[in-house]
C-alpha cells in the first residue's frame, strides 16, 4: 500500500511540473520496501505504473546496503534500477 501511495505522489508531481526536464525525481528503495520491486514479488499493476513513470523521467535507485543484506542484485529488481551507496 505504501509503495502504491508513493508512486501516486510521484505521478502527481510529474504531472504538475509538465516537462520532466524541469526536475530530477528519484525513487530510492531501501529496507523492506525495496523487496516490493523484486521481479519475483512485484505485482503486474505496479510494474505497469513504474514503466509509465520511468517514461516521464523517474529514476529508480536501490540502497546497496539493503541489496547486500537481502542478497539481491540489480538483476533481481525490475528493470531500470541503479545501485547506490549510503
MOPAC internal coordinates of N, CA, C and O (Angstrom, degrees):
PM7 1SCF
backbone

  N    0.0000 0     0.00 0     0.00 0    0    0    0
  C    1.4500 1     0.00 0     0.00 0    1    0    0
  C    1.5285 1   111.22 1     0.00 0    2    1    0
  O    1.2310 1   120.61 1   139.11 1    3    2    1
  N    1.3332 1   116.44 1   -40.89 1    3    2    1
  C    1.4612 1   119.67 1  -178.80 1    5    3    2
  C    1.5253 1   111.12 1   -66.20 1    6    5    3
  O    1.2310 1   120.45 1   140.82 1    7    6    5
  N    1.3159 1   116.74 1   -39.18 1    7    6    5
  C    1.4682 1   120.33 1   179.34 1    9    7    6
  C    1.5207 1   109.58 1   -62.90 1   10    9    7
  O    1.2310 1   120.26 1   135.73 1   11   10    9
  N    1.3004 1   117.12 1   -44.27 1   11   10    9
  C    1.4597 1   121.52 1   179.24 1   13   11   10
  C    1.5312 1   110.58 1   -62.18 1   14   13   11
  O    1.2310 1   120.47 1   139.04 1   15   14   13
  N    1.3307 1   116.72 1   -40.96 1   15   14   13
  C    1.4602 1   121.81 1   178.57 1   17   15   14
  C    1.5310 1   110.54 1   -62.05 1   18   17   15
  O    1.2310 1   120.58 1   134.21 1   19   18   17
  N    1.3239 1   116.49 1   -45.79 1   19   18   17
  C    1.4633 1   120.95 1  -179.96 1   21   19   18
  C    1.5293 1   110.70 1   -63.43 1   22   21   19
  O    1.2310 1   120.16 1   136.88 1   23   22   21
  N    1.3230 1   117.29 1   -43.12 1   23   22   21
  C    1.4666 1   120.10 1   178.86 1   25   23   22
  C    1.5235 1   110.99 1   -62.60 1   26   25   23
  O    1.2310 1   120.38 1   144.22 1   27   26   25
  N    1.3207 1   116.88 1   -35.78 1   27   26   25
  C    1.4641 1   120.42 1   176.28 1   29   27   26
  C    1.5236 1   111.49 1   -64.10 1   30   29   27
  O    1.2310 1   120.64 1   138.01 1   31   30   29
  N    1.3389 1   116.39 1   -41.99 1   31   30   29
  C    1.4636 1   120.38 1   177.57 1   33   31   30
  C    1.5218 1   111.25 1   -63.67 1   34   33   31
  O    1.2310 1   120.49 1   138.74 1   35   34   33
  N    1.3122 1   116.67 1   -41.26 1   35   34   33
  C    1.4697 1   120.71 1   179.12 1   37   35   34
  C    1.5263 1   109.81 1   -64.14 1   38   37   35
  O    1.2310 1   120.22 1   135.71 1   39   38   37
  N    1.3261 1   117.18 1   -44.29 1   39   38   37
  C    1.4651 1   121.01 1   179.04 1   41   39   38
  C    1.5199 1   110.49 1   -60.22 1   42   41   39
  O    1.2310 1   120.20 1   136.79 1   43   42   41
  N    1.3248 1   117.22 1   -43.21 1   43   42   41
  C    1.4671 1   120.91 1   178.55 1   45   43   42
  C    1.5222 1   110.74 1   -61.33 1   46   45   43
  O    1.2310 1   120.56 1   137.56 1   47   46   45
  N    1.2982 1   116.54 1   -42.44 1   47   46   45
  C    1.4630 1   120.78 1  -179.27 1   49   47   46
  C    1.5281 1   110.78 1   -65.78 1   50   49   47
  O    1.2310 1   120.46 1   133.51 1   51   50   49
  N    1.3178 1   116.72 1   -46.49 1   51   50   49
  C    1.4623 1   120.02 1   179.11 1   53   51   50
  C    1.5225 1   111.25 1   -61.51 1   54   53   51
  O    1.2310 1   120.25 1   140.12 1   55   54   53
  N    1.3158 1   117.12 1   -39.88 1   55   54   53
  C    1.4610 1   120.30 1   177.98 1   57   55   54
  C    1.5233 1   111.31 1   -66.33 1   58   57   55
  O    1.2310 1   120.06 1   144.17 1   59   58   57
  N    1.3268 1   117.49 1   -35.83 1   59   58   57
  C    1.4602 1   121.24 1  -178.32 1   61   59   58
  C    1.5263 1   112.47 1   -70.10 1   62   61   59
  O    1.2310 1   119.96 1   146.30 1   63   62   61
  N    1.3427 1   117.68 1   -33.70 1   63   62   61
  C    1.4661 1   119.10 1  -178.03 1   65   63   62
  C    1.5159 1   112.03 1   -81.44 1   66   65   63
  O    1.2310 1   120.50 1   163.75 1   67   66   65
  N    1.3266 1   116.65 1   -16.25 1   67   66   65
  C    1.4596 1   120.37 1   175.48 1   69   67   66
  C    1.5134 1   114.48 1    79.80 1   70   69   67
  O    1.2310 1   119.83 1   118.91 1   71   70   69
  N    1.2865 1   117.94 1   -61.09 1   71   70   69
  C    1.4646 1   122.62 1  -177.13 1   73   71   70
  C    1.5254 1   108.42 1  -111.62 1   74   73   71
  O    1.2310 1   119.70 1   -60.30 1   75   74   73
  N    1.3389 1   118.18 1   119.70 1   75   74   73
  C    1.4677 1   120.17 1  -177.85 1   77   75   74
  C    1.5277 1   113.53 1   -59.52 1   78   77   75
  O    1.2310 1   120.19 1   162.05 1   79   78   77
  N    1.3184 1   117.24 1   -17.95 1   79   78   77
  C    1.4627 1   119.74 1   178.11 1   81   79   78
  C    1.5277 1   111.57 1   -71.57 1   82   81   79
  O    1.2310 1   120.44 1   169.33 1   83   82   81
  N    1.3425 1   116.76 1   -10.67 1   83   82   81
  C    1.4616 1   121.17 1  -179.05 1   85   83   82
  C    1.5244 1   113.09 1   -82.03 1   86   85   83
  O    1.2310 1   119.93 1   174.76 1   87   86   85
  N    1.3247 1   117.75 1    -5.24 1   87   86   85
  C    1.4704 1   120.67 1  -177.23 1   89   87   86
  C    1.5208 1   110.62 1  -153.37 1   90   89   87
  O    1.2310 1   121.54 1   -20.47 1   91   90   89
  N    1.3085 1   114.66 1   159.53 1   91   90   89
  C    1.4629 1   122.39 1   175.05 1   93   91   90
  C    1.5218 1   106.06 1  -119.12 1   94   93   91
  O    1.2310 1   120.56 1   -84.54 1   95   94   93
  N    1.3295 1   116.53 1    95.46 1   95   94   93
  C    1.4614 1   120.98 1  -176.05 1   97   95   94
  C    1.5146 1   109.19 1  -106.22 1   98   97   95
  O    1.2310 1   121.62 1   -51.32 1   99   98   97
  N    1.3311 1   114.51 1   128.68 1   99   98   97
  C    1.4635 1   121.43 1  -178.60 1  101   99   98
  C    1.5184 1   110.50 1  -128.86 1  102  101   99
  O    1.2310 1   121.07 1   -45.83 1  103  102  101
  N    1.3056 1   115.55 1   134.17 1  103  102  101
  C    1.4472 1   121.57 1   172.06 1  105  103  102
  C    1.5221 1   105.61 1   -97.76 1  106  105  103
  O    1.2310 1   120.56 1   -61.47 1  107  106  105
  N    1.3253 1   116.53 1   118.53 1  107  106  105
  C    1.4642 1   121.23 1   179.52 1  109  107  106
  C    1.5190 1   107.84 1  -108.58 1  110  109  107
  O    1.2310 1   120.99 1   -67.84 1  111  110  109
  N    1.3264 1   115.71 1   112.16 1  111  110  109
  C    1.4563 1   120.99 1   179.17 1  113  111  110
  C    1.5192 1   110.68 1   -90.34 1  114  113  111
  O    1.2310 1   121.03 1   -50.22 1  115  114  113
  N    1.3323 1   115.64 1   129.78 1  115  114  113
  C    1.4659 1   119.63 1   176.45 1  117  115  114
  C    1.5244 1   108.87 1  -147.94 1  118  117  115
  O    1.2310 1   121.30 1   -17.86 1  119  118  117
  N    1.3030 1   115.12 1   162.14 1  119  118  117
  C    1.4562 1   119.74 1  -178.35 1  121  119  118
  C    1.5205 1   110.84 1    61.79 1  122  121  119
  O    1.2310 1   120.53 1    24.73 1  123  122  121
  N    1.3207 1   116.59 1  -155.27 1  123  122  121
  C    1.4680 1   120.71 1  -177.73 1  125  123  122
  C    1.5301 1   113.58 1   -58.84 1  126  125  123
  O    1.2310 1   119.57 1   153.43 1  127  126  125
  N    1.3262 1   118.42 1   -26.57 1  127  126  125
  C    1.4689 1   120.29 1  -179.01 1  129  127  126
  C    1.5203 1   111.84 1   -63.46 1  130  129  127
  O    1.2310 1   119.92 1   149.43 1  131  130  129
  N    1.3238 1   117.75 1   -30.57 1  131  130  129
  C    1.4563 1   119.92 1  -179.73 1  133  131  130
  C    1.5293 1   111.33 1   -62.57 1  134  133  131
  O    1.2310 1   120.63 1   148.16 1  135  134  133
  N    1.3226 1   116.41 1   -31.84 1  135  134  133
  C    1.4681 1   120.24 1   179.96 1  137  135  134
  C    1.5271 1   111.90 1   -63.46 1  138  137  135
  O    1.2310 1   119.99 1   156.21 1  139  138  137
  N    1.3339 1   117.62 1   -23.79 1  139  138  137
  C    1.4665 1   120.68 1   177.99 1  141  139  138
  C    1.5240 1   111.63 1   -65.21 1  142  141  139
  O    1.2310 1   120.44 1   162.02 1  143  142  141
  N    1.3382 1   116.77 1   -17.98 1  143  142  141
  C    1.4566 1   121.22 1  -179.09 1  145  143  142
  C    1.5245 1   112.56 1  -101.71 1  146  145  143
  O    1.2310 1   120.71 1  -170.34 1  147  146  145
  N    1.3214 1   116.25 1     9.66 1  147  146  145
  C    1.4564 1   121.60 1   175.46 1  149  147  146
  C    1.5205 1   109.30 1   -70.88 1  150  149  147
  O    1.2310 1   120.76 1   -42.76 1  151  150  149
  N    1.3189 1   116.15 1   137.24 1  151  150  149
  C    1.4671 1   119.72 1  -179.41 1  153  151  150
  C    1.5281 1   111.41 1   -61.50 1  154  153  151
  O    1.2310 1   119.91 1   155.74 1  155  154  153
  N    1.3194 1   117.78 1   -24.26 1  155  154  153
  C    1.4669 1   120.67 1   179.47 1  157  155  154
  C    1.5260 1   112.79 1   -79.16 1  158  157  155
  O    1.2310 1   120.13 1   155.23 1  159  158  157
  N    1.3343 1   117.35 1   -24.77 1  159  158  157
  C    1.4577 1   120.54 1  -173.27 1  161  159  158
  C    1.5206 1   113.96 1  -114.58 1  162  161  159
  O    1.2310 1   119.80 1   171.78 1  163  162  161
  N    1.3205 1   117.98 1    -8.22 1  163  162  161
  C    1.4524 1   120.72 1  -171.05 1  165  163  162
  C    1.5240 1   112.15 1   -77.10 1  166  165  163
  O    1.2310 1   121.44 1   -46.91 1  167  166  165
  N    1.3196 1   114.85 1   133.09 1  167  166  165
  C    1.4639 1   120.95 1   177.78 1  169  167  166
  C    1.5259 1   109.54 1   -74.29 1  170  169  167
  O    1.2310 1   120.61 1   -32.94 1  171  170  169
  N    1.3184 1   116.44 1   147.06 1  171  170  169
  C    1.4590 1   121.82 1  -177.97 1  173  171  170
  C    1.5257 1   111.77 1   -59.06 1  174  173  171
  O    1.2310 1   119.98 1   138.05 1  175  174  173
  N    1.3367 1   117.64 1   -41.95 1  175  174  173
  C    1.4639 1   119.51 1  -179.09 1  177  175  174
  C    1.5262 1   111.54 1   -64.81 1  178  177  175
  O    1.2310 1   120.33 1   147.15 1  179  178  177
  N    1.3186 1   116.97 1   -32.85 1  179  178  177
  C    1.4613 1   121.25 1   176.97 1  181  179  178
  C    1.5250 1   110.18 1   -67.19 1  182  181  179
  O    1.2310 1   120.41 1   137.83 1  183  182  181
  N    1.3066 1   116.83 1   -42.17 1  183  182  181
  C    1.4606 1   121.24 1   178.48 1  185  183  182
  C    1.5265 1   110.92 1   -62.03 1  186  185  183
  O    1.2310 1   120.37 1   137.39 1  187  186  185
  N    1.3222 1   116.90 1   -42.61 1  187  186  185
  C    1.4643 1   121.10 1   179.43 1  189  187  186
  C    1.5250 1   111.29 1   -63.84 1  190  189  187
  O    1.2310 1   120.17 1   139.92 1  191  190  189
  N    1.3226 1   117.29 1   -40.08 1  191  190  189
  C    1.4698 1   120.93 1   177.70 1  193  191  190
  C    1.5177 1   111.00 1   -65.25 1  194  193  191
  O    1.2310 1   120.65 1   139.27 1  195  194  193
  N    1.3270 1   116.37 1   -40.73 1  195  194  193
  C    1.4667 1   119.81 1   178.95 1  197  195  194
  C    1.5223 1   111.68 1   -63.97 1  198  197  195
  O    1.2310 1   120.25 1   140.18 1  199  198  197
  N    1.3151 1   117.13 1   -39.82 1  199  198  197
  C    1.4679 1   120.62 1   178.21 1  201  199  198
  C    1.5219 1   109.60 1   -59.01 1  202  201  199
  O    1.2310 1   120.29 1   134.03 1  203  202  201
  N    1.3107 1   117.06 1   -45.97 1  203  202  201
  C    1.4636 1   120.90 1   179.32 1  205  203  202
  C    1.5262 1   111.26 1   -62.32 1  206  205  203
  O    1.2310 1   120.36 1   135.80 1  207  206  205
  N    1.3201 1   116.91 1   -44.20 1  207  206  205
  C    1.4618 1   120.41 1  -178.56 1  209  207  206
  C    1.5259 1   111.71 1   -67.68 1  210  209  207
  O    1.2310 1   120.35 1   142.77 1  211  210  209
  N    1.3344 1   116.93 1   -37.23 1  211  210  209
  C    1.4672 1   119.63 1   177.03 1  213  211  210
  C    1.5236 1   110.24 1   -64.81 1  214  213  211
  O    1.2310 1   120.29 1   142.88 1  215  214  213
  N    1.3200 1   117.04 1   -37.12 1  215  214  213
  C    1.4669 1   120.43 1   177.22 1  217  215  214
  C    1.5222 1   111.54 1   -64.30 1  218  217  215
  O    1.2310 1   120.60 1   155.10 1  219  218  217
  N    1.3395 1   116.46 1   -24.90 1  219  218  217
  C    1.4571 1   121.48 1   177.83 1  221  219  218
  C    1.5325 1   112.11 1   -89.82 1  222  221  219
  O    1.2310 1   119.93 1  -179.41 1  223  222  221
  N    1.3115 1   117.73 1     0.59 1  223  222  221
  C    1.4546 1   120.91 1   175.44 1  225  223  222
  C    1.5194 1   116.97 1   111.82 1  226  225  223
  O    1.2310 1   119.58 1   178.81 1  227  226  225
  N    1.3284 1   118.40 1    -1.19 1  227  226  225
  C    1.4570 1   120.16 1   178.87 1  229  227  226
  C    1.5246 1   110.80 1   -64.07 1  230  229  227
  O    1.2310 1   120.74 1   -45.41 1  231  230  229
  N    1.3308 1   116.18 1   134.59 1  231  230  229
  C    1.4629 1   121.85 1   175.09 1  233  231  230
  C    1.5221 1   107.97 1  -105.93 1  234  233  231
  O    1.2310 1   120.69 1   -38.52 1  235  234  233
  N    1.3359 1   116.29 1   141.48 1  235  234  233
  C    1.4618 1   122.65 1  -178.43 1  237  235  234
  C    1.5193 1   109.95 1  -110.62 1  238  237  235
  O    1.2310 1   120.85 1   -48.91 1  239  238  237
  N    1.3345 1   115.98 1   131.09 1  239  238  237
  C    1.4627 1   120.48 1   179.02 1  241  239  238
  C    1.5203 1   109.02 1  -134.87 1  242  241  239
  O    1.2310 1   121.33 1   -37.56 1  243  242  241
  N    1.3171 1   115.06 1   142.44 1  243  242  241
  C    1.4532 1   120.98 1   178.34 1  245  243  242
  C    1.5141 1   110.30 1  -118.21 1  246  245  243
  O    1.2310 1   120.64 1   -43.26 1  247  246  245
  N    1.3014 1   116.39 1   136.74 1  247  246  245
  C    1.4668 1   122.49 1   179.49 1  249  247  246
  C    1.5315 1   109.85 1   -63.88 1  250  249  247
  O    1.2310 1   120.93 1   -57.11 1  251  250  249
  N    1.3161 1   115.83 1   122.89 1  251  250  249
  C    1.4559 1   121.03 1   179.53 1  253  251  250
  C    1.5168 1   112.71 1   -60.81 1  254  253  251
  O    1.2310 1   120.15 1   141.57 1  255  254  253
  N    1.3438 1   117.32 1   -38.43 1  255  254  253
  C    1.4716 1   120.43 1   179.12 1  257  255  254
  C    1.5230 1   110.64 1   -64.23 1  258  257  255
  O    1.2310 1   120.71 1   136.42 1  259  258  257
  N    1.3275 1   116.24 1   -43.58 1  259  258  257
  C    1.4705 1   120.05 1   178.13 1  261  259  258
  C    1.5217 1   110.43 1   -63.52 1  262  261  259
  O    1.2310 1   120.76 1   137.20 1  263  262  261
  N    1.3246 1   116.16 1   -42.80 1  263  262  261
  C    1.4625 1   119.40 1  -179.13 1  265  263  262
  C    1.5242 1   110.83 1   -61.35 1  266  265  263
  O    1.2310 1   120.31 1   135.20 1  267  266  265
  N    1.3204 1   117.01 1   -44.80 1  267  266  265
  C    1.4696 1   119.46 1   178.49 1  269  267  266
  C    1.5280 1   111.11 1   -63.49 1  270  269  267
  O    1.2310 1   120.50 1   135.53 1  271  270  269
  N    1.3325 1   116.65 1   -44.47 1  271  270  269
  C    1.4595 1   121.08 1  -178.40 1  273  271  270
  C    1.5234 1   112.45 1   -63.20 1  274  273  271
  O    1.2310 1   120.70 1   144.60 1  275  274  273
  N    1.3170 1   116.26 1   -35.40 1  275  274  273
  C    1.4740 1   120.89 1  -179.28 1  277  275  274
  C    1.5189 1   111.65 1   -93.56 1  278  277  275
  O    1.2310 1   120.40 1  -176.70 1  279  278  277
  N    1.3312 1   116.84 1     3.30 1  279  278  277
  C    1.4627 1   123.41 1  -178.01 1  281  279  278
  C    1.5316 1   111.04 1    54.77 1  282  281  279
  O    1.2310 1   121.28 1  -132.48 1  283  282  281
  N    1.3368 1   115.16 1    47.52 1  283  282  281
  C    1.4613 1   122.26 1   176.99 1  285  283  282
  C    1.5202 1   109.61 1  -107.61 1  286  285  283
  O    1.2310 1   120.90 1   -31.09 1  287  286  285
  N    1.3059 1   115.88 1   148.91 1  287  286  285
  C    1.4576 1   121.45 1   170.74 1  289  287  286
  C    1.5301 1   107.20 1  -119.03 1  290  289  287
  O    1.2310 1   120.75 1    -8.77 1  291  290  289
  N    1.3172 1   116.17 1   171.23 1  291  290  289
  C    1.4599 1   119.35 1   176.96 1  293  291  290
  C    1.5227 1   111.27 1   -58.84 1  294  293  291
  O    1.2310 1   120.36 1   148.61 1  295  294  293
  N    1.3212 1   116.92 1   -31.39 1  295  294  293
  C    1.4664 1   121.04 1   178.62 1  297  295  294
  C    1.5321 1   112.10 1   -65.26 1  298  297  295
  O    1.2310 1   120.31 1   158.15 1  299  298  297
  N    1.3402 1   117.01 1   -21.85 1  299  298  297
  C    1.4629 1   121.17 1   179.33 1  301  299  298
  C    1.5270 1   112.47 1   -82.50 1  302  301  299
  O    1.2310 1   120.46 1   165.49 1  303  302  301
  N    1.3332 1   116.72 1   -14.51 1  303  302  301
  C    1.4567 1   121.47 1  -177.10 1  305  303  302
  C    1.5231 1   110.27 1  -100.26 1  306  305  303
  O    1.2310 1   121.16 1   -19.99 1  307  306  305
  N    1.3080 1   115.40 1   160.01 1  307  306  305
  C    1.4549 1   119.80 1   177.57 1  309  307  306
  C    1.5248 1   109.92 1   -58.39 1  310  309  307
  O    1.2310 1   120.62 1   -25.38 1  311  310  309
  N    1.2909 1   116.42 1   154.62 1  311  310  309
  C    1.4566 1   122.79 1  -176.16 1  313  311  310
  C    1.5239 1   112.63 1   -56.40 1  314  313  311
  O    1.2310 1   120.76 1   -42.84 1  315  314  313
  N    1.3173 1   116.15 1   137.16 1  315  314  313
  C    1.4433 1   121.39 1   174.16 1  317  315  314
  C    1.5097 1   115.20 1   108.01 1  318  317  315
  O    1.2310 1   119.57 1   172.62 1  319  318  317
  N    1.3125 1   118.43 1    -7.38 1  319  318  317
  C    1.4575 1   120.65 1   179.94 1  321  319  318
  C    1.5217 1   111.29 1   -77.09 1  322  321  319
  O    1.2310 1   120.96 1   -36.65 1  323  322  321
  N    1.3157 1   115.76 1   143.35 1  323  322  321
  C    1.4636 1   123.75 1   171.27 1  325  323  322
  C    1.5224 1   106.20 1  -119.64 1  326  325  323
  O    1.2310 1   120.55 1   -32.66 1  327  326  325
  N    1.3141 1   116.55 1   147.34 1  327  326  325
  C    1.4579 1   120.85 1   178.41 1  329  327  326
  C    1.5277 1   109.62 1   -87.69 1  330  329  327
  O    1.2310 1   120.97 1   -39.91 1  331  330  329
  N    1.3150 1   115.74 1   140.09 1  331  330  329
  C    1.4668 1   120.52 1   175.08 1  333  331  330
  C    1.5273 1   108.21 1  -129.50 1  334  333  331
  O    1.2310 1   121.42 1   -24.39 1  335  334  333
  N    1.3003 1   114.88 1   155.61 1  335  334  333
  C    1.4543 1   121.23 1   176.89 1  337  335  334
  C    1.5224 1   108.14 1  -107.28 1  338  337  335
  O    1.2310 1   120.84 1   -38.16 1  339  338  337
  N    1.3219 1   116.00 1   141.84 1  339  338  337
  C    1.4668 1   120.14 1   178.78 1  341  339  338
  C    1.5027 1   110.35 1   -84.95 1  342  341  339
  O    1.2310 1   120.10 1   180.00 1  343  342  341

